[in-house]
Amino acid sequence: MLIVKTFIKQFELFNKCNTISVGKRFVAHNKWLKRKMNSEKLPPHRSNPIIKTLDTPEFRSIFNQELNDLVALFKKYNYEIRIAGGAVRDIVSGMNPKDLDFATTATPDQMKEMFTKEEIRMINTNGERHGTVTSRINDKENFEVTTLRIDVATDGRHADVEFTTDWLLDSSRRDLTINSMFLDFDGNIYDYFYGYDDLLKKRVAFVGEPAQRITEDYLRIFRYFRFYGRISETPDNHDEPTIQAIKDNIDGLERISGERIWSEWSKILSGNFHKELTRKIIECGCGKYMGLPQKLNLQHFDEVCERAQENNIKLKPASLVAALLHTQEEVMDAFARLKFTNYDRNLAVFIVSNRDIVLNKNPLKPYQSLVLKTIGKTSDAREYCCELLKYKGSLDLLQEFEKWNVQFPINGKMVMPYVNQNHKIIGDIIQSLKDVWLDSDCKMPAEELKTYIPNIATKALSEWEEKREKLQKLRKNQKKNNSK
């Protein structure tokens, strides 16, 4: 009974403080109730979130005139502003942050009004519905500032948000404890959910219940593994309840676009423990949502990763995906889901197609041939060959290949006089001449190579005529059959 009376008094007080219509009052009450429920469901947290004051070189490095002006502006209008998320994590870890993200108690409308009054230009207004306003200070630097918010509805990909002035509630909606901290401009660290402690322990943990955080945005499955690679000191020290929550909710990845999955997985493949983390991701059941076949080339993947680590070589993410796959068709299936760039797709196909090259007495020749006979960009073919040699661990051959930069000495103009105006066979003649040149270990001079053109051109013309005659006969027969 006491609880009911308290609830009624709180609601009556809420109504008195908001002179609005009955309909709007009902909507406002619903929002107030959601906020109340949200605060009651919060995971264990600190009552006093300020845990430490920083005065490190990394913290001091962020300050410049533009940032000082931004902070002074918010202070002038009595709004709080703090650094949020990943930048805090990096600064606390002793790293200079790449980007600064800011959170504030000011709403987007209040920020726009403030910037307008101060004649500060605003750009990229697309983020306003999520609470983000981008200002350009002193016409030198852009700052993205986002209003504190809570999620009132989620669908596993996106969230409907409501603005708040409660730093605790905003912190509670973030994915990982290490990303839930704030930092003010006096160096005070605000850590509600023990992210600082987890950072010291090299532990990656969700804010609150892992399953709840995951179902809010299923991409957090991949974000968990990415940050594990960045933070942890050992490859397989996961909290079992977290892994179980990932397995239980893995089917939600079906809702996530391939581009978003590849954006995260490619970063995992570029980071620490990429072999172990990729294996764990597959073990959790992610493979079918990544466009991967059921039967993977895992032993070969392990060998490639271990060899690269031994040689202190960093392979491209697409090369490591190729190591998991058996065929070109499997590469194309993965591409269809993950939407690689064309460059990455072609690289993966190139590696799968050429990783079993058998070397002869001139081990450089197969790679020279791949470059000379490419139908794409020669520069891409050279890069693909370099990557393939790294992939195979052939470092001595890689050094030799990188030094090889001899240009093929024959071009189309030199061949043209021998083709009787049949320009379609010039490409075939050039390819045959390249075979001759390769047999000389790419040493035959242009003048000697030119002497091969007449015979090769005569043969090419003869073959072209034979093909043309066969095609004409085939067409005649088709016409006869159609007329019957």
Phi, psi and omega per residue, in radians:
M1 nan -0.719 3.139
L2 -1.101 -0.677 3.134
I3 -1.102 -0.727 3.141
V4 -1.114 -0.791 3.132
K5 -1.074 -0.736 3.122
T6 -1.072 -0.754 3.128
F7 -1.056 -0.783 -3.127
I8 -1.106 -0.751 -3.141
K9 -1.093 -0.736 3.129
Q10 -1.088 -0.712 -3.129
F11 -1.201 -0.694 3.103
E12 -1.106 -0.722 3.113
L13 -1.113 -0.699 3.115
F14 -1.057 -0.731 -3.138
N15 -1.140 -0.725 -3.123
K16 -1.113 -0.586 -3.093
C17 -1.438 -0.095 -3.096
N18 -2.304 1.598 -3.119
T19 -1.361 1.448 -3.090
I20 -2.332 2.942 -3.104
S21 -1.162 2.863 -3.099
V22 -1.069 -0.769 -3.138
G23 -1.058 -0.835 3.134
K24 -1.161 -0.582 -3.134
R25 -1.109 -0.648 3.133
F26 -1.136 -0.780 3.107
V27 -1.093 -0.776 -3.141
A28 -1.087 -0.677 3.124
H29 -1.122 -0.698 3.109
N30 -1.058 -0.756 3.116
K31 -1.125 -0.715 3.128
W32 -1.087 -0.708 -3.123
L33 -1.160 -0.673 3.107
K34 -1.112 -0.708 3.100
R35 -1.085 -0.751 -3.127
K36 -1.080 -0.803 3.133
M37 -1.121 -0.687 3.137
N38 -1.043 -0.785 -3.112
S39 -1.175 -0.553 -3.127
E40 -1.304 -0.413 -3.122
K41 -1.592 0.060 -3.050
L42 -1.077 2.477 3.047
P43 -1.185 2.929 3.109
P44 -0.912 2.363 -3.087
H45 -2.618 2.888 -3.141
R46 -1.342 2.412 3.040
S47 -1.328 -0.571 3.048
N48 -1.989 1.774 -2.982
P49 -1.357 -0.273 -3.107
I50 -1.314 1.953 -3.031
I51 -1.899 -0.321 -3.042
K52 -2.922 2.663 3.041
T53 -2.013 2.154 -3.097
L54 -1.576 2.555 2.930
D55 -2.600 1.023 -3.048
T56 -1.799 2.839 3.081
P57 -1.013 -0.635 -3.130
E58 -1.140 -0.698 3.116
F59 -1.189 -0.791 -3.105
R60 -1.161 -0.459 -3.067
S61 -1.183 -0.320 -3.066
I62 -1.361 -0.307 -2.994
F63 -1.452 2.315 2.950
N64 -2.549 -3.121 -3.058
Q65 -1.079 -0.681 -3.091
E66 -1.155 -0.764 3.117
L67 -1.144 -0.729 3.106
N68 -1.040 -0.701 3.131
D69 -1.163 -0.691 3.117
L70 -1.088 -0.828 -3.123
V71 -1.097 -0.748 3.140
A72 -1.091 -0.630 -3.137
L73 -1.134 -0.819 3.124
F74 -1.126 -0.645 3.111
K75 -1.144 -0.686 3.135
K76 -1.030 -0.653 -3.103
Y77 -1.692 0.201 3.055
N78 1.099 0.655 3.018
Y79 -1.940 2.490 3.075
E80 -1.457 2.513 3.061
I81 -2.502 2.377 3.134
R82 -2.460 2.776 2.988
I83 -1.316 2.495 -3.041
A84 -2.285 2.734 2.900
G85 1.190 -2.315 -2.994
G86 -1.062 -0.585 3.131
A87 -1.111 -0.669 3.099
V88 -1.128 -0.797 3.120
R89 -0.978 -0.792 -3.110
D90 -1.165 -0.780 -3.128
I91 -1.089 -0.772 3.121
V92 -1.102 -0.560 -3.138
S93 -1.407 -0.004 -3.141
G94 1.464 0.426 3.129
M95 -2.015 2.571 3.021
N96 -1.336 2.172 -3.090
P97 -1.215 2.499 3.087
K98 -1.320 -0.710 -3.117
D99 -2.344 2.593 3.072
L100 -1.909 2.204 3.021
D101 -1.930 2.477 -3.067
F102 -2.140 2.571 3.043
A103 -2.145 2.623 -3.068
T104 -2.581 2.774 3.027
T105 -1.436 -0.216 3.134
A106 -1.311 2.434 3.064
T107 -1.349 2.883 3.077
P108 -0.980 -0.723 3.127
D109 -1.114 -0.710 3.119
Q110 -1.156 -0.676 3.094
M111 -1.140 -0.761 -3.137
K112 -1.096 -0.725 3.109
E113 -1.090 -0.752 -3.134
M114 -1.126 -0.840 -3.118
F115 -1.149 -0.628 3.117
T116 -1.125 -0.794 3.120
K117 -1.035 -0.657 -3.088
E118 -1.566 0.102 3.120
E119 0.988 0.783 3.090
I120 -1.816 2.258 -3.076
R121 -1.258 2.426 3.060
M122 -1.987 2.464 -3.105
I123 -2.300 2.883 3.059
N124 0.892 1.204 -3.071
T125 -1.376 0.031 -3.104
N126 -1.111 -0.410 -3.070
G127 -1.493 0.002 -3.014
E128 -1.108 -0.645 -3.090
R129 -1.191 -0.341 3.036
H130 -1.661 0.011 3.081
G131 1.707 0.130 -3.065
T132 -1.795 2.252 3.051
V133 -2.134 2.288 -3.142
T134 -1.874 2.136 3.130
S135 -1.982 2.655 3.081
R136 -1.966 1.901 -3.045
I137 -1.567 2.272 3.127
N138 0.971 0.383 -3.126
D139 0.975 0.541 -3.101
K140 -2.180 -0.671 -2.995
E141 -2.450 2.416 3.105
N142 -1.625 2.446 3.093
F143 -2.255 2.175 3.051
E144 -1.637 2.110 -3.137
V145 -2.133 2.243 -3.060
T146 -2.053 2.354 3.098
T147 -1.171 2.453 3.025
L148 -0.963 2.492 -3.040
R149 -2.662 2.866 3.008
I150 -2.266 2.693 3.084
D151 -1.532 2.124 3.104
V152 -1.756 -0.277 3.063
A153 -2.771 2.413 3.109
T154 -2.352 2.680 3.122
D155 -2.205 0.293 -3.128
G156 1.587 -0.163 3.095
R157 -2.257 -0.799 -3.060
H158 -2.229 2.883 3.121
A159 -2.295 2.446 2.909
D160 -1.515 2.212 -3.016
V161 -1.989 2.741 3.026
E162 -2.244 2.396 -3.102
F163 -1.330 2.619 -3.133
T164 -2.538 2.963 3.018
T165 -1.982 0.199 -3.055
D166 -1.711 1.931 -3.117
W167 -1.127 -0.610 3.130
L168 -1.085 -0.794 -3.125
L169 -1.130 -0.699 3.108
D170 -1.112 -0.745 3.122
S171 -1.071 -0.621 -3.061
S172 -1.224 -0.336 -3.096
R173 -1.549 -0.107 -3.071
R174 -1.399 2.816 -2.955
D175 -1.282 -0.995 -3.026
L176 -2.020 2.619 -3.112
T177 -1.045 -0.633 -3.103
I178 -1.227 -0.263 3.109
N179 -1.814 0.140 -3.013
S180 -1.830 0.143 -3.086
M181 -1.564 2.778 3.027
F182 -2.162 2.782 3.132
L183 -2.462 2.147 3.110
D184 -1.572 -3.129 -2.972
F185 -1.581 0.112 2.928
D186 -1.731 0.019 3.109
G187 1.618 0.109 -3.129
N188 -1.356 2.225 3.080
I189 -1.604 2.194 3.082
Y190 -1.819 1.951 -3.060
D191 -2.255 1.682 -3.094
Y192 -1.362 -0.615 -2.947
F193 -2.044 0.548 2.965
Y194 1.136 0.524 3.089
G195 -1.156 -0.605 3.116
Y196 -1.087 -0.758 3.124
D197 -1.097 -0.748 3.123
D198 -1.123 -0.627 3.115
L199 -1.115 -0.734 3.112
L200 -1.142 -0.617 -3.127
K201 -1.481 -0.023 -3.081
K202 1.007 0.747 -3.070
R203 -1.989 2.371 3.089
V204 -1.886 2.070 -3.080
A205 -2.418 2.535 3.039
F206 -1.280 2.702 3.015
V207 -1.298 1.955 -3.132
G208 1.348 -2.545 -3.076
E209 -1.280 2.156 3.140
P210 -0.960 -0.733 -3.092
A211 -1.075 -0.700 3.138
Q212 -1.136 -0.782 -3.140
R213 -1.118 -0.680 -3.103
I214 -1.181 -0.768 -3.092
T215 -1.220 -0.308 3.047
E216 -1.234 -0.612 3.100
D217 -2.753 1.868 -3.014
Y218 -1.172 -0.289 3.069
L219 -1.116 -0.318 3.117
R220 -1.075 -0.340 3.022
I221 -1.021 -0.848 -3.136
F222 -1.274 -0.610 3.105
R223 -1.105 -0.644 3.081
Y224 -1.001 -0.873 -3.097
F225 -1.174 -0.635 3.124
R226 -1.091 -0.810 -3.122
F227 -1.287 -0.449 3.024
Y228 -1.052 -0.771 3.116
G229 -1.099 -0.528 -3.126
R230 -1.418 -0.595 -2.956
I231 -1.764 -0.748 -2.979
S232 -1.248 2.686 3.118
E233 -1.770 -0.162 3.131
T234 -2.245 2.639 -2.993
P235 -1.353 -0.314 -3.014
D236 -2.521 1.069 -3.131
N237 -2.123 0.845 -3.090
H238 -1.379 2.611 2.976
D239 -1.282 2.170 -3.069
E240 -1.040 -0.705 3.096
P241 -1.054 -0.583 3.100
T242 -1.166 -0.809 3.125
I243 -1.096 -0.672 3.124
Q244 -1.144 -0.698 3.104
A245 -1.104 -0.647 3.089
I246 -1.118 -0.826 3.140
K247 -1.076 -0.709 -3.098
D248 -1.166 -0.429 -3.044
N249 -2.035 0.297 -3.017
I250 -1.104 -0.531 -3.085
D251 -1.144 -0.312 3.100
G252 -1.125 -0.318 3.123
L253 -1.128 -0.308 3.092
E254 -1.051 -0.473 -3.126
R255 -1.416 -0.249 -3.029
I256 -1.598 2.366 -3.117
S257 -1.151 2.616 3.112
G258 -1.065 -0.618 3.135
E259 -1.059 -0.745 -3.130
R260 -1.186 -0.677 3.106
I261 -1.125 -0.783 -3.128
W262 -1.149 -0.631 3.109
S263 -1.002 -0.714 3.130
E264 -1.368 -0.799 -3.071
W265 -1.141 -0.652 3.130
S266 -1.099 -0.586 3.074
K267 -1.239 -0.637 3.065
I268 -1.092 -0.770 -3.132
L269 -1.169 -0.342 3.117
S270 -1.604 -0.096 -3.001
G271 -1.908 -2.939 3.134
N272 -1.188 2.596 3.034
F273 1.001 0.552 -3.076
H274 -1.112 -0.541 3.100
K275 -1.152 -0.921 -3.089
E276 -1.143 -0.689 -3.111
L277 -1.213 -0.684 3.088
T278 -1.116 -0.708 3.087
R279 -1.092 -0.714 3.136
K280 -1.171 -0.705 3.090
I281 -1.023 -0.782 3.137
I282 -1.189 -0.701 3.111
E283 -1.046 -0.601 3.139
C284 -1.288 -0.193 3.086
G285 1.774 0.273 -3.092
C286 -1.321 -0.370 -2.944
G287 -0.897 -0.772 -3.070
K288 -1.196 -0.334 3.097
Y289 -1.634 0.036 3.102
M290 -1.935 0.126 -3.126
G291 1.336 0.328 -3.093
L292 -1.652 2.591 3.106
P293 -1.271 2.862 -3.131
Q294 -1.170 -0.694 3.139
K295 -1.730 1.923 -3.079
L296 -1.807 2.775 3.135
N297 -1.536 1.045 -2.957
L298 -1.165 -0.673 -3.141
Q299 -1.101 -0.756 3.107
H300 -1.137 -0.707 3.094
F301 -1.001 -0.791 3.113
D302 -1.061 -0.771 -3.118
E303 -1.085 -0.759 -3.133
V304 -1.122 -0.796 -3.135
C305 -1.098 -0.784 -3.102
E306 -1.177 -0.693 3.128
R307 -1.131 -0.731 3.114
A308 -1.109 -0.690 3.129
Q309 -1.153 -0.736 3.113
E310 -1.081 -0.653 -3.117
N311 -1.540 0.022 -3.127
N312 0.985 0.794 -3.122
I313 -2.034 2.431 3.094
K314 -1.837 2.013 3.110
L315 -1.527 2.700 3.095
K316 -1.207 2.580 3.114
P317 -0.926 -0.708 -3.130
A318 -1.108 -0.557 3.105
S319 -1.171 -0.670 3.133
L320 -1.233 -0.591 3.031
V321 -1.111 -0.744 3.120
A322 -1.023 -0.628 -3.134
A323 -1.111 -0.446 3.125
L324 -1.378 -0.312 -2.938
L325 -1.898 2.756 -3.090
H326 -1.748 -0.606 -2.957
T327 -2.343 2.891 3.045
Q328 -1.075 -0.641 -3.129
E329 -1.087 -0.680 3.110
E330 -1.161 -0.636 3.064
V331 -1.074 -0.774 -3.116
M332 -1.157 -0.599 3.076
D333 -1.142 -0.744 3.105
A334 -1.126 -0.703 3.109
F335 -1.071 -0.705 -3.117
A336 -1.078 -0.582 -3.137
R337 -1.507 -0.797 -2.981
L338 -1.577 -0.266 3.097
K339 1.016 0.933 2.997
F340 -0.983 2.854 2.899
T341 -1.195 2.794 3.096
N342 -1.045 -0.627 3.123
Y343 -1.060 -0.848 -3.123
D344 -1.144 -0.705 3.105
R345 -1.065 -0.831 -3.118
N346 -1.137 -0.621 3.095
L347 -1.107 -0.812 -3.129
A348 -1.094 -0.745 3.097
V349 -1.094 -0.744 -3.137
F350 -1.036 -0.794 -3.102
I351 -1.167 -0.808 3.130
V352 -1.062 -0.622 -3.076
S353 -1.358 -0.478 -2.955
N354 -2.135 0.075 -3.065
R355 -1.249 -0.280 -3.140
D356 -1.792 0.433 3.109
I357 -0.961 2.305 3.074
V358 -1.629 2.165 -3.090
L359 -1.475 2.524 3.084
N360 -1.912 -2.766 -3.090
K361 -1.112 -0.424 3.027
N362 -1.953 1.599 -3.037
P363 -1.132 -0.295 -3.138
L364 -1.389 -0.424 -2.991
K365 -1.016 -0.781 -3.134
P366 -1.027 -0.606 -3.118
Y367 -1.353 -0.625 3.029
Q368 -1.087 -0.704 3.138
S369 -1.116 -0.713 3.126
L370 -1.072 -0.643 3.124
V371 -1.277 -0.831 -3.062
L372 -1.157 -0.568 -3.030
K373 -1.752 0.143 3.136
T374 -1.138 2.541 3.058
I375 -1.689 -0.059 3.102
G376 -1.786 -2.658 3.135
K377 -1.281 2.311 3.106
T378 -1.081 -0.653 -3.130
S379 -1.104 -0.694 3.093
D380 -1.137 -0.744 -3.125
A381 -1.071 -0.694 3.092
R382 -1.091 -0.783 -3.142
E383 -1.109 -0.704 3.125
Y384 -1.109 -0.707 3.125
C385 -1.132 -0.723 3.095
C386 -1.060 -0.762 3.134
E387 -1.146 -0.691 3.124
L388 -1.104 -0.706 3.119
L389 -1.164 -0.644 3.032
K390 -1.126 -0.778 3.135
Y391 -0.975 -0.721 -3.115
K392 -1.466 -0.153 -3.127
G393 1.346 0.334 -3.111
S394 -1.570 1.264 -2.986
L395 -1.274 -0.635 3.106
D396 -1.134 -0.746 3.113
L397 -1.169 -0.590 3.085
L398 -1.061 -0.792 3.129
Q399 -1.074 -0.713 3.134
E400 -1.163 -0.725 -3.131
F401 -1.138 -0.709 -3.126
E402 -1.117 -0.478 3.111
K403 -1.369 -0.409 -3.108
W404 -1.354 2.025 -3.130
N405 -2.522 0.676 -3.098
V406 -1.411 2.298 3.139
Q407 -1.506 2.421 3.076
F408 -1.092 2.228 -2.937
P409 -1.426 -0.086 -3.081
I410 -1.929 2.453 3.072
N411 -2.246 3.062 -3.061
G412 -1.051 -0.616 -3.125
K413 -1.092 -0.611 3.139
M414 -1.208 -0.456 -3.079
V415 -1.543 -0.480 -2.977
M416 -0.912 -0.712 -3.110
P417 -1.091 -0.235 -3.024
Y418 -1.804 0.083 -2.980
V419 -1.947 0.105 3.106
N420 0.896 0.821 3.113
Q421 1.184 0.064 3.117
N422 -1.556 1.414 -3.035
H423 -1.203 -0.263 -3.086
K424 -1.177 -0.363 -3.087
I425 -1.692 0.003 -3.126
I426 -1.036 -0.755 -3.133
G427 -1.064 -0.704 3.124
D428 -1.130 -0.700 3.133
I429 -1.130 -0.769 3.117
I430 -1.029 -0.751 -3.138
Q431 -1.094 -0.713 3.113
S432 -1.138 -0.693 3.095
L433 -1.127 -0.604 3.101
K434 -1.135 -0.621 3.074
D435 -1.080 -0.754 3.112
V436 -1.072 -0.777 -3.102
W437 -1.145 -0.702 3.116
L438 -1.108 -0.653 3.124
D439 -1.117 -0.388 3.090
S440 -1.618 0.242 -3.066
D441 1.031 0.605 3.084
C442 1.065 0.604 -3.095
K443 -2.007 -0.229 -3.093
M444 -1.132 2.221 -3.142
P445 -1.227 2.813 -3.052
A446 -1.027 -0.745 -3.076
E447 -1.078 -0.708 3.123
E448 -1.221 -0.674 -3.123
L449 -1.144 -0.577 3.131
K450 -1.077 -0.511 -3.102
T451 -1.157 -0.290 3.123
Y452 -1.483 -0.256 -3.020
I453 -1.076 -0.823 -3.072
P454 -0.990 -0.855 -3.115
N455 -1.126 -0.755 -3.134
I456 -1.137 -0.698 -3.138
A457 -1.158 -0.735 3.120
T458 -1.049 -0.783 3.126
K459 -1.109 -0.740 -3.129
A460 -1.127 -0.702 3.112
L461 -1.126 -0.727 3.140
S462 -1.099 -0.778 3.128
E463 -1.126 -0.648 3.123
W464 -1.116 -0.754 3.136
E465 -1.109 -0.712 3.119
E466 -1.071 -0.779 3.129
K467 -1.100 -0.708 -3.114
R468 -1.138 -0.747 3.129
E469 -1.129 -0.736 3.109
K470 -1.082 -0.708 -3.141
L471 -1.148 -0.694 3.118
Q472 -1.119 -0.744 3.106
K473 -1.095 -0.729 -3.141
L474 -1.080 -0.736 3.125
R475 -1.144 -0.704 3.113
K476 -1.085 -0.767 3.134
N477 -1.108 -0.667 3.118
Q478 -1.123 -0.705 3.109
K479 -1.101 -0.747 3.128
K480 -1.070 -0.778 -3.127
N481 -1.132 -0.630 -3.132
N482 -1.243 -0.534 -3.091
S483 -1.389 -0.286 -3.124
K484 -1.297 nan nan
